[in-house]
Amino acid sequence: MEYIRKIAEKGLWNSGKVELWNFSRANQNDPSRIEAVAAVASICYGKPPRDAKKLVERLWSESRGLPSSAFEFVRDGRRPGIEDSLRNNPQLATYEDDQNEPTEALAELHRAIIATFRIKVPIFVARQILRHRQFSYQELSRRYTDDKRVPLDSWSPEEDEIGIAPTNLFQRAYTMEEQIYKLLRDSNIRAEIARAVLGTGLYTELWMMGDKTAWRNYFALRLDAHTQKEHRELARTMRDLLEEHQPGLVLEAP
């Protein structure tokens, strides 16, 4: 990719992961917007688009002038909130339109205020994340993809935490879900219907972007001792990556 890039990655649990991305140039010009929106939107389908420009044009067309949520990932660092994303402000000027500030300065301002992650987490954690409404999200869709394109993968608790017998029960349950799902698909049941038999231990993937206010509120809540352990582990990993690569976002956070 020319404009957006992955900065760092850390693993979690058996096959979860946290990736920190740099979207500071996503609003540099029209090509950068296309790259960013297409990269975010393609997570729904489980594969990169064949033609990024056509995908973005289709998203604009299908939404009838109200862009899809992938457009929320194009933000201007001078107005970092979700309400001033390209989705909510179709007239949002690109950095190249600004004759007073160099692109590099605007990109650095974005990095000081906004952070973007792509994460792989079990659905029961994802549903807790989505309650934080100050963020932009885009998630893998089991409606538009199936186990052939994106294999089913489920979270497992640590054996030394719950014991061998309960761990085996988790694996039996996941195996049964996967077998039933595949039987349904083999019977020509649509993926959007067959997915109903899959539980909340199934991994999903999502993009997550927020400004400084959103992240500090998120960490204040999700690093608290009352938060579910797995969600705390995720929040801690995300915060550690920000402390290393974008420290201004969490300098005053708990």
Summary of the structure (lengths in Angstrom):
residues: 254
radius of gyration: 19.3
end to end distance: 34.2
largest distance: 65.2
contacts: 789
relative contact order: 0.16
helix: 47%
strand: 16%
